[in-house]
Amino acid sequence: MRFSRTPAQLPVSITIVGLGSRGIGVLERIITLTSRPEWGARPLSIDLVDPDCDGAGLHDTTQPDYLLLNTVCSQVSLFPEETTVGADVGDQGPTLYAWVRQLGLRLADDGYTLGDQGREIRPDDYLPRRILGAYLTWFLQRTLDRAPAHLNIRLHPATATAVNDTDAGTRTITLDNGTVLRSSYVFLTCGHTPPAAATAPGERHRIRTPYPPAQQFAGIRPEHTVALAGTGLSGMDALAALTLGRGGRYTDRGDYVRSGREPHILLFSRTGLPFRARPTDGRTGAFAPLILTRQTIDRLRAETTGGALCLHADLLPLLCAEMRIAFHRRCGALTGAAAQLATEEALRAAVRTDTLDAELERLDAQHRVEYGTFSPEDILFPTLGDLPDSATYQERYTAALEADLQEAIKGLAASPLKSALEVLRDQRDMIRHAVDFGGLDDISHDVFYGSFTATLNRAVTGPQLDRHGDLLALIRAGVVRVPLGPEPRCDWDARAGSWRLSSTRLTEPHTEHAHWLVHATSGQPDVEATGSTLLNQLRDTGRIRRHRAGTASSRGVDITVGQHPVAQDGHADEQMWILGPLCEGATFYNHYVPSPGGVNRALLDADRTVRAMLDAARHIGEDRLVPAEAAR
Ligand SMILES: Cc1cc2nc3c(=O)[nH]c(=O)nc-3n(C[C@H](O)[C@H](O)[C@H](O)COP(=O)(O)OP(=O)(O)OC[C@H]3O[C@@H](n4cnc5c(N)ncnc54)[C@H](O)[C@@H]3O)c2cc1C
């Protein structure tokens, strides 16, 4: 084969597929880092592919206001900070909170309608998701506006359907409008891709996602009964759409006033346990872990044969100990400044002298009378006990919701329980350090993604507390019932033309019938069963594979530590990067929008992958030898 030298300063081309918060994060990094003097004025072309190309991603700007973010508005910012990206922060600008205040927006009395009426917006308000979409669109435009002249950025309002190799070592990206792009590097930031189409009995009366609710629920009539599977964020969205979205309202006392257009709703879930509501914030500074640290995790890993940790033997004890520490720290703080200091010193001394267990037991005894017994295991894995009948189950479900709501209303500063639970959220990066990129043994990995992530979500990624107040009001008003217990059977009764829902865990069996079965759970990516044409093509051509195909529970894309997809033959494609929800399984908790303060993993991933890409791009054209055929 003959080789020839490629011309120096060959233009570099990049395609970003998917322009939600992740895609914008990548774009921002490219623009900021190629604006630095070190890049010079080397031409670089960037193709941005997304059906809407407005940056909003899944946060549709036309959705109704009652669909709320589950992140408080001061905790949303797309601007990278020094803690995450070092000195190259680029542009600095407002959080979502500061931005809506700049726009003069206010929150109406109903607590969710955003406009020019009502009270001032507070940092801990949960705002409509549509306004996040608008913020993302604004951020995208602001980022594009500061692109240096040597960047040639083109928007393609289309869907990518295939990625293939060229003989020249680049990639082609085929779009559904017939365009074929050619790029040196490809970033896939496609977010939540649709599940594979499914057909099963009763499919015409099954609604597989509540989004967008106006279209999805159009066939549900007021006289219908809806079986709603899922009690988390999507379940609460579905409830809001079927009640507030149909003209219902809540009084100042929190009672629900029917519009007459809402259907009868049967709420249930696999575990039968309610989610815990997000507490009011009242945060008092950054959380400093004493035991769930990188050093402890690294030490445990070093002591383990093969380096893979066990969820129950290694990680869970650390999480539980840190939750107990947080509980007692808060009890100390609530007792007074002297008690707070004494508790902190005693805990730190116990960690130093390896006597933490004894110290935690002493603190358990000290705080029991005033703050109750705290057992992380009982909180994380509650048992429902014997469930004699439907009415008893609904009473227990409602009582658990009410008890948790009281703690959520107290807020993080006043609730030792919520402070302890918050460890699971604050220390997500530490959990990632333990589990990402094959960090757990096979069985633990399966349990982690099979049930433990659901446990974490139920504990700290629950609905906004107002939503649980609403749910209780809907139960009181008889609009919603929770009669089935955990994991009911759902069968399509072809003769009756309805769903038959049968309890499986109640001593006295209970059966209900429903016109509609609505699934309100957030789907995880599944490489082997996806409705995305692009993912199907990537899998069918062997370019991607499932992470840990031997385990049942995690079904996302396999990636390397550098975020490159691993092909079916085990080779990584170093000209392609995948970021965001598609990687769930290889890495943990990829579905969130970036927050300010501390290290943000989404923006860190964007930063490190873009730096790696620019490093590689610097060498294109620098004395690179390519086959003569390809160089022409
Ligand atoms: C209903 C719901 C509510 C949520 N609420 C919150 C919240 O309140 N707070 C929070 O932190 N997180 C929330 N999340 C998590 C969510 O994952 C993140 O907020 C964020 O949207 C993820 O960003 P992303 O860019 O990866 O994906 P997305 O926002 O989904 O953007 C991906 C983009 O890629 C496009 N795309 C996909 N495939 C292709 C293709 N083949 N070709 C071209 N374009 C393509 C899509 O059309 C989309 O525009 C929510 C998730 C859901 C499902």
The ligand as a MOL file (V3000), in Angstrom:
LIG
                    3D

  0  0  0     0  0            999 V3000
M  V30 BEGIN CTAB
M  V30 COUNTS 53 58 0 0 0
M  V30 BEGIN ATOM
M  V30 1 C -40.2060 13.0600 32.2210 0
M  V30 2 C -38.8240 13.3800 32.6930 0
M  V30 3 C -38.6170 14.4190 33.5740 0
M  V30 4 C -37.3390 14.7360 34.0110 0
M  V30 5 N -37.1800 15.7530 34.8960 0
M  V30 6 C -35.9350 16.0380 35.3370 0
M  V30 7 C -35.7180 17.0680 36.3010 0
M  V30 8 O -36.6590 17.6730 36.7620 0
M  V30 9 N -34.4670 17.3280 36.7070 0
M  V30 10 C -33.4100 16.6270 36.2250 0
M  V30 11 O -32.2750 16.8910 36.6310 0
M  V30 12 N -33.5870 15.6530 35.3210 0
M  V30 13 C -34.8110 15.3320 34.8870 0
M  V30 14 N -34.9940 14.3210 34.0030 0
M  V30 15 C -33.8430 13.5790 33.5570 0
M  V30 16 C -33.3500 13.9500 32.1190 0
M  V30 17 O -32.6700 12.8000 31.6910 0
M  V30 18 C -32.3870 15.1110 32.0680 0
M  V30 19 O -32.9990 16.2340 32.5600 0
M  V30 20 C -31.8540 15.5290 30.6790 0
M  V30 21 O -32.9100 15.8400 29.8300 0
M  V30 22 C -30.9760 14.5580 30.0190 0
M  V30 23 O -30.3340 15.2960 28.9840 0
M  V30 24 P -29.9190 14.6610 27.6200 0
M  V30 25 O -29.3680 15.7350 26.7880 0
M  V30 26 O -29.0900 13.4660 27.8760 0
M  V30 27 O -31.2710 14.0840 27.0050 0
M  V30 28 P -32.5340 14.7900 26.3770 0
M  V30 29 O -32.9350 15.9890 27.1210 0
M  V30 30 O -33.5190 13.6800 26.2210 0
M  V30 31 O -32.0400 15.2540 24.9100 0
M  V30 32 C -31.6720 14.3210 23.9110 0
M  V30 33 C -31.9660 14.9120 22.5480 0
M  V30 34 O -31.4730 14.0030 21.5600 0
M  V30 35 C -32.4150 13.9130 20.5210 0
M  V30 36 N -32.1880 12.6460 19.8020 0
M  V30 37 C -32.4020 11.3880 20.2380 0
M  V30 38 N -32.0560 10.4970 19.2670 0
M  V30 39 C -31.6350 11.2240 18.2050 0
M  V30 40 C -31.1730 10.8850 16.8980 0
M  V30 41 N -31.0770 9.6210 16.5030 0
M  V30 42 N -30.8300 11.8820 16.0630 0
M  V30 43 C -30.9040 13.1750 16.4500 0
M  V30 44 N -31.3490 13.5580 17.6880 0
M  V30 45 C -31.7080 12.5900 18.5340 0
M  V30 46 C -33.7530 13.9930 21.2270 0
M  V30 47 O -34.7890 14.3420 20.3260 0
M  V30 48 C -33.4480 15.0790 22.2550 0
M  V30 49 O -33.6980 16.3490 21.7190 0
M  V30 50 C -36.2540 13.9910 33.5500 0
M  V30 51 C -36.4570 12.9220 32.6670 0
M  V30 52 C -37.7270 12.6170 32.2530 0
M  V30 53 C -37.9280 11.4500 31.2980 0
M  V30 END ATOM
M  V30 BEGIN BOND
M  V30 1 1 1 2
M  V30 2 1 2 3
M  V30 3 2 2 52
M  V30 4 2 3 4
M  V30 5 1 4 5
M  V30 6 1 4 50
M  V30 7 2 5 6
M  V30 8 1 6 7
M  V30 9 1 6 13
M  V30 10 2 7 8
M  V30 11 1 7 9
M  V30 12 1 9 10
M  V30 13 2 10 11
M  V30 14 1 10 12
M  V30 15 2 12 13
M  V30 16 1 13 14
M  V30 17 1 14 15
M  V30 18 1 14 50
M  V30 19 1 15 16
M  V30 20 1 16 17
M  V30 21 1 16 18
M  V30 22 1 18 19
M  V30 23 1 18 20
M  V30 24 1 20 21
M  V30 25 1 20 22
M  V30 26 1 22 23
M  V30 27 1 23 24
M  V30 28 2 24 25
M  V30 29 1 24 26
M  V30 30 1 24 27
M  V30 31 1 27 28
M  V30 32 2 28 29
M  V30 33 1 28 30
M  V30 34 1 28 31
M  V30 35 1 31 32
M  V30 36 1 32 33
M  V30 37 1 33 34
M  V30 38 1 33 48
M  V30 39 1 34 35
M  V30 40 1 35 36
M  V30 41 1 35 46
M  V30 42 1 36 37
M  V30 43 1 36 45
M  V30 44 2 37 38
M  V30 45 1 38 39
M  V30 46 1 39 40
M  V30 47 2 39 45
M  V30 48 1 40 41
M  V30 49 2 40 42
M  V30 50 1 42 43
M  V30 51 2 43 44
M  V30 52 1 44 45
M  V30 53 1 46 47
M  V30 54 1 46 48
M  V30 55 1 48 49
M  V30 56 2 50 51
M  V30 57 1 51 52
M  V30 58 1 52 53
M  V30 END BOND
M  V30 END CTAB
M  END
